[in-house]
Amino acid sequence: MADPAAPSSEVKAKAAAQTNSLVAKLWNYCNVLRDNGMSTIEYVEQLSYLLFLKMVDEMVEDAWDDEEVTEVIPAGYDWKSLASRRGVELEKHYRDILDTLGRNPGTTIGTIFAEAQNRITKPALLEKLVVELIGKEEWTVKGTDLKGDAYEGLLSKGASDTKTGAGQYFTPRAVIDAMVDVVKPTPDDTIADPACGTGGFLIAAHSYLRAHHMQDLDAEKRTALQRGDHIMGNELVVGTARLAAMNMLLHGIGTSDGPSLVTVGDALAEKPSGRHASLVLANPPFGRKSAITVIGQDGEVEKEDIQYDRDDFTATTTNKQLNFLQHIMSLTAVDGRAAVVLPDNVLFEGGAGEKIRRRLLDEFDLHTILRLPTGIFYAGGVKANVLFFDKKPPRADGKHHTTNTWIYDFRTGQHFTLKQRPLTRAHLNDFVTAYRPGESRSTRVPSKTPEGPWQVFTYEELIALDKVNLDIIWMKDPALEDADSDLAPEVIAQEIVKDLQAALAEFAAVAEALGGEVPENAEPE
């Protein structure tokens, strides 16, 4: 049920304006740090440390929800101790704070400050940030996600820095929101993202729960929701994990001194043990650049530098996305569901890819595929899809679980760019409507014509395809075929470039599989 106290459109507009103002301020702070020779990830990290210290100071001064706030930061290592110093003394004390707070393994503080280093080498610059910029703002606002939205806006702007690869950690928010809207998280769900990046999926799912279920929960369940008891995030890169922890904390998820909601490590290193997820939302990293040895059920070995001994994997491959798909199939609890962004090669690659697709159709219910348009990811040439599937218990008769797979082609005839025509949530309204979230899939209705974007394919049709190729195309793009189309020449040129980039990435994957050398820029990270 929707929150009856949901903000009006006027309040939302005002909040959006405030958020944009804060994003601009934060980005200006980044400009100051960029002049100091830092990369996008580095200067967002440095801002995260300072924002956390300032935010905790404000929490202590004015406790959220009138609750007693325990000591989060040890005395003498808090914001006040930093803001009272100047020059070289300030810089030295800041290094001491980072070192001390990094010694809290397993906590949110420990995740944010893990391996933290001060990269602001000029004491005067640090003093400017502490005293004149961050120190003059109020960063906690009771009852709103204003500061969390501003921080996420900063991460979004940072994702555009393709030279540093920052965009690989960022999934378009419009795609995330549409995925969450159709899977409809519930308070009983345990929600996991094994490649959580900056935490976008987990934050969106938590936001959905608060908007649709908070009013119905008793005090104990509300507290559990705010603590993030239902959240399981994992991230390989320490620096990205700290951004995720900070992002979630600023959105009111978890506690500063409580257990970290993000674990750091290689999700593929071992099979899930103990807690499984009833809902998995993920966009695993693209690319094949992973030094691994995989030993699967089939007994085959593909060797590189790191060994993954996964007897729960039915197929052996060094393709990172195929391995993440297998990992998510294991991570999902029986009767659980998953929605995963995966590149096109997962749908058509032979060998291990075919084995995995057969298993997905037989042991799971692969009920929906959303073909995403190009031009929405920061990495160039990415062609991706969202796979929606449910995990079912083994059938006594041994028959397959997938009956029908519905495919929505949101790629053909769609033309987006990151700046001139960015993807918005409204662009996905037709898909969400066709999906019929919360209703029986038997009520779905395909497009009125065979050329429409929403079509259904039976298990028998899919399993009969060569190599069980699920990269099914039935629509034609009239704009690119019609010389008199209304598309601007630069848009048509961009589409051609995207197709060439995607083709290069696919050829690179083939070359790598054959043992050839792959140029560093041949595929998206």
C-alpha positions, 0 to 999 in steps of 0.5 A, a space after each residue: 500500500 502506498 504511503 498516504 503521507 507521500 510528498 506532493 509534486 510541489 514538494 518533490 519539485 522543491 526537493 529535486 531543486 535542492 538536490 540539484 543544488 547540492 550536487 552542483 556544490 559537491 561537484 564543485 568540491 570535486 573540481 577543487 580536488 581534480 585540480 590536485 591531480 585526482 581521478 573521479 573515484 579518488 576525489 569522491 572517496 575523499 569527499 566520502 570520508 569528510 561527509 561521513 565525519 560531518 554527518 555523524 557529528 550532526 547526528 550526535 547533535 540532533 539524533 534522528 527520530 529522537 533516539 539516543 545516539 551511541 558514540 560512533 566516532 572515538 573521542 578525539 577522532 571526530 569532526 570537531 577535532 578535525 575542524 578545530 585544527 589548521 594547516 599541517 596539524 589539520 592534515 596530520 590529524 586527518 591521516 590519524 583519523 583515517 588510520 584509526 577508523 579503518 580498524 573497525 572490520 565488519 562495521 559500516 565505519 570499517 567499510 567506509 574507511 578500509 585502506 583509507 589514505 589522504 590524497 589531499 596533499 596540500 594542507 591549505 586545500 584540505 583546510 578549505 574543504 573542512 572549514 569553508 565548504 563541507 563544514 558550512 553545510 548541514 548534511 542530515 535532514 530528518 525524514 528525507 533522502 535529500 542528502 542521499 539523492 545528492 550523493 547519488 547524483 554526484 556518483 552519477 556525474 562521476 560515472 561519466 568519467 569514462 577514462 577512469 572506468 568509473 561508469 562500470 559501477 553505475 547502472 542507469 537509475 531508470 533501468 534500476 527503478 523499472 526492474 524494482 517496480 516489476 519485481 515488487 520487493 516485499 518486507 519478507 524478502 532478503 535482497 542481494 546484489 553480488 556485484 553491488 557497485 555503488 549500491 543502486 539496486 539495494 537503495 532502490 529496493 529499500 526505497 520501494 519498501 519504504 514507499 509501499 510497505 512502511 505504513 503496514 509494518 510494526 515497530 520491530 519490523 520498521 527498525 529491522 528495515 531501517 537497519 538493513 537486515 534484509 540487505 546483502 551487498 558484495 563488491 570486489 573493489 574496496 574503493 567502490 564498496 566504501 562508496 556503496 556503504 556511504 551511499 546507503 548510509 546517506 539514504 538511511 539504510 543501516 547504522 554507522 557503527 552497525 554491521 556493514 551491509 556490504 562485504 568486500 571480496 570476489 563473489 565468484 570465489 566460493 559458492 553461497 553458504 548459509 543465507 540465500 536471497 529471495 530476490 537478487 538484483 544485479 548488473 555484474 561487471 561486463 568484460 572477460 578480463 578476469 584471471 581465473 581457473 574454473 573447475 565446474 561439474 563437467 570436470 573441465 578446467 580453464 586456467 588462468 591465475 586464480 582458481 574457482 572451484 565451484 561444483 555448483 557451476 554446471 559449465 566451465 568458462 572464464 566468461 565473467 558474465 556467464 559465471 555471475 549468472 551461474 553464481 546468481 542461480 546458486 545464490 537465489 533461494 528456492 521460490 526466489 526470483 532474480 532480475 539481472 542485467 547481462 550483455 548479449 553474449 550471454 544469450 548467444 554464446 555457444 559451448 558453456 553459454 548453451 549449457 547454462 541457457 538450457 539449465 536456466 530454461 529447465 531448472 528455472 522459470 525464465 519468464 521475461 527478457 527485456 532487450 535494452 537500448 544502446 546509448 544508456 551505459 557509460 561504457 561504449 558499445 554495450 548491448 545488454 538485456 535484463 533477464 527475469 527468472 524464478 527458482 523452482 524446486 525440482 519437479 517430480 516428473 523431471 520436466 522443465 520449469 519454463 513454459 513461456 518466455 516473454 521478450 520485450 524489445 526496447 532496443 529496436 527503434 529506440 535511440 538514446 544518448 547520455 546527454 541529448 536524449 537520456 533514458 528516463 523511467 517514463 520511457 519504460 512505462 510501456 514495458 512495466 505495463 506489459 509486464 503486469 507486475 503482481 498479476 498472473 503471467 497468464 493475463 499478459 497480452 502480446 503486441 497486437 501485431 507480430 512486429 510489435 515489441 512484446 512477444 511470447 515464445 514457448 519452451 519448445 520454440 526456444 529449445 529448438 533454436 540453434 545453440 538455444 540462442 535467446 538473442 531473438 530479433 523480429 523487429 526492424 528499425 525503420 529509422 535506420 532503413 529509411 533515408 528520409 527518416 526524421 533522425 538527425 544525421 549525428 544520431 544515425 552516426 552514433 548508432 553506427 558507432 555503437 554497432 561497430 563498438 559492439 561488434 568489436 567487443 564480440 570479435 574480441 571475445 572470440 579472439 580471446 577464446 582462441 588465445 589471441 591478444 585483445 587490445 585494452 580498448 576492445 571491450 567495455 569494462 
